[in-house]
Amino acid sequence: MAEQTIKWLPITTPNIIAYEIIHSDTGIAGPYTPLNIVLHQIPGPNWNAVDGYFFYTDVEISYRWYRLRTLDRYGNVAEDDAPTPFQANG
């Protein structure tokens, strides 16, 4: 099965423990639904130590859009008014 990878730089805000990946298969406007959670672990299984970024490998769906939300150790989910949607390998 073909794959695609999304990548993002780590958030430097204190207390971040994870990133929630949400996705839309119906276009950039959404709706967006939860896909997976990547722990903010450096080093960790989703951390590229050579280039300094987090990544997630997904099945290849060329029209899929993603957004990221951060989770902190107090249970808060941080999402800007409109986090910038992005596509894989872009």
C-alpha positions in Angstrom: 0.0 0.0 0.0 1.3 3.4 -0.9 2.2 5.9 1.9 2.5 9.6 2.4 4.3 11.4 5.2 3.4 14.6 7.0 6.1 16.6 8.9 6.1 19.4 11.4 8.5 21.3 13.6 8.3 20.8 17.4 6.4 23.3 19.5 8.6 24.9 22.0 5.8 25.9 24.4 6.3 24.3 27.8 4.0 21.4 28.9 3.2 20.1 25.4 2.9 16.3 25.5 1.4 15.4 22.2 0.1 16.4 18.8 -3.3 15.4 17.6 -3.5 14.9 13.8 -6.9 15.7 12.4 -7.8 15.1 8.7 -10.4 15.9 6.0 -11.1 13.8 3.0 -13.8 16.2 1.8 -11.6 19.3 1.0 -9.7 22.0 2.8 -12.8 23.4 4.5 -13.4 20.1 6.3 -15.0 18.8 8.4 -11.8 17.5 10.1 -11.9 14.3 12.2 -9.2 12.8 14.5 -6.7 10.5 12.8 -3.9 9.8 15.4 -1.9 11.2 18.3 1.9 11.6 18.2 3.7 12.0 21.5 6.1 14.9 21.9 9.0 12.6 22.5 12.5 13.7 21.6 14.0 11.2 20.8 11.0 9.1 19.9 9.5 6.9 17.2 8.1 9.9 15.3 11.1 12.1 15.7 13.6 12.7 12.9 16.8 13.5 14.9 18.9 14.3 11.8 16.6 17.1 10.5 14.8 18.0 13.7 11.1 17.4 13.0 8.2 15.2 13.9 6.5 13.0 11.2 3.6 10.7 10.7 3.2 8.1 7.9 -0.3 7.7 6.6 -1.9 5.8 3.7 -1.6 7.7 0.4 -4.7 9.7 -0.2 -3.8 12.5 -2.6 -6.8 14.7 -1.7 -6.4 14.4 2.2 -5.9 17.6 4.2 -4.4 17.7 7.7 -4.4 20.0 10.7 -2.5 19.7 14.0 -3.7 20.4 17.5 -1.4 20.4 20.5 -2.2 18.7 23.8 -0.7 19.8 27.1 -0.1 17.9 30.3 -3.2 19.5 31.9 -5.5 18.1 29.3 -5.9 21.3 27.2 -6.2 21.1 23.5 -4.8 24.1 21.7 -6.2 24.9 18.3 -6.0 28.4 16.8 -9.1 29.9 15.3 -8.0 28.4 11.9 -4.9 26.2 12.1 -3.4 26.1 8.6 -4.5 23.0 6.7 -1.7 21.3 4.8 -1.2 18.3 2.6 1.5 15.5 2.8 4.8 15.8 1.0 4.2 19.4 0.4 
